Amino acid sequence: MKAALDRALNTLRADVRAMRAYQVHPAAGLIKLDAMENPYRLPEALQQALGERLGRVAINRYPGERTGELARALAAHAKLPEGQGLMLGNGSDELISLLAMAVCRPGERVAVLAPLPGFVMYELSSKYQHLDFVGVPLTPDFELDEAAMLAAIERERPAIVYLAYPNNPTANLWDEAVIERIAAASPGLVVIDEAYQPFAERDAMGLMARHANVLIMRTMSKFGLAGVRIGYLMGHAELIGHIDKLRPPYNISVLNAEAGLFALEHAEVYERQAAELRAERERLQAALKTLPGVTSFPSQGNMILVRVPDADALHAELKSRGVLVKNVSGMHPLLARCLRLTVGTPDENAAMLEALRAALT
């Protein structure tokens, strides 16, 4: 048995065996403020209506026309201009993987570039496809280092530049003029990841209209459907058409498509929830400023990055008090002593603040 297992393991890529998987921490029994989820559920009447609607879906059939209807509904929701295309992904993660596949050229060096700290899947998906990932550090206040970015673009000639807008985990929006110059200088695709767009004061739709190499990636997860797993990629119709060839034909289930359509039909409910979370974010920011030893950074997402005296100890102490947040202090040197706090409901935020005050004292 051992010899057979060893032979089987040796068929796997050595770099895959050496990788660490993306970790999802168990949250049972905890106030879950570690993953930037929308904490609000649908009102009970809409939950019942959705359940009845999903019960009528023909789950004995492969997904068909309804996924096309979802793509058209998302295009209308995003106010996608004529001449632009949209493709669906099983969350943004799948879209990032498909983009890596689209630019991979076996036997050739292909670079992917992104600022650091940033979303870890840009690097992981690049490595899965044997692409060279190039990280460019942000400035100490988490702004884009324009000179370093432009120098890296000139040196590496990346096939993809990822810019999260707002950034994860720092939650800030970068200077529009700097992003425009990066888009103009990039020889390949510039993917603007707008996962947190419902909470931000601006987007990059105008940038996409001005630059044919700019794609915008969004997700319904932060909209309020994290469990449904629907992402979408927008850009020039010809570009999207080629990338879409790599998409598995049935990557969005009929149940997920129906849930997505239902959510868009009730978009005003989710918009109210986003407005409440933006207001809670500002209240939380004000409260954090009163805590000793805590530095909070500006946010345009549904999360707030804070620097504390001892991130490891405080993370463990909060968990012992029933609150789970994200310890990002080990992700990058710029994030030393940092925790990322998801903005929750008023009650969840109050409980987190109470736990923070107790832990800090």
Secondary structure, 3 states (H helix, E strand, C coil): CHHHHHHHHHCCCHHHHHCCCCCCCCCCCCEECCCCCCCCCCCHHHHHHHHHHHHCCCCCCCCCHHHHHHHHHHHHHCCCCCCEEEEEECHHHHHHHHHHHHHCCCCCCCEEEEEECCCHHHHHHHHHCCCEEEEEECCCCCCCCHHHHHHHHHHHCCCEEEEECCCCCCCCCCCHHHHHHHHHHCCCEEEEECCCHHHCCCCCHHHHHHCCCEEEEEECHHHHHCCCCCEEEEEEHHHHHHHHCCCCCCCCCHHHHHHHHHHHHCHHHHHHHHHHHHHHHHHHHHHHCCCCCCEECCCCCCEEEEECCCHHHHHHHHHHCCEECEECCCCCHHHCCEEEEECCCHHHHHHHHHHHHHHHC
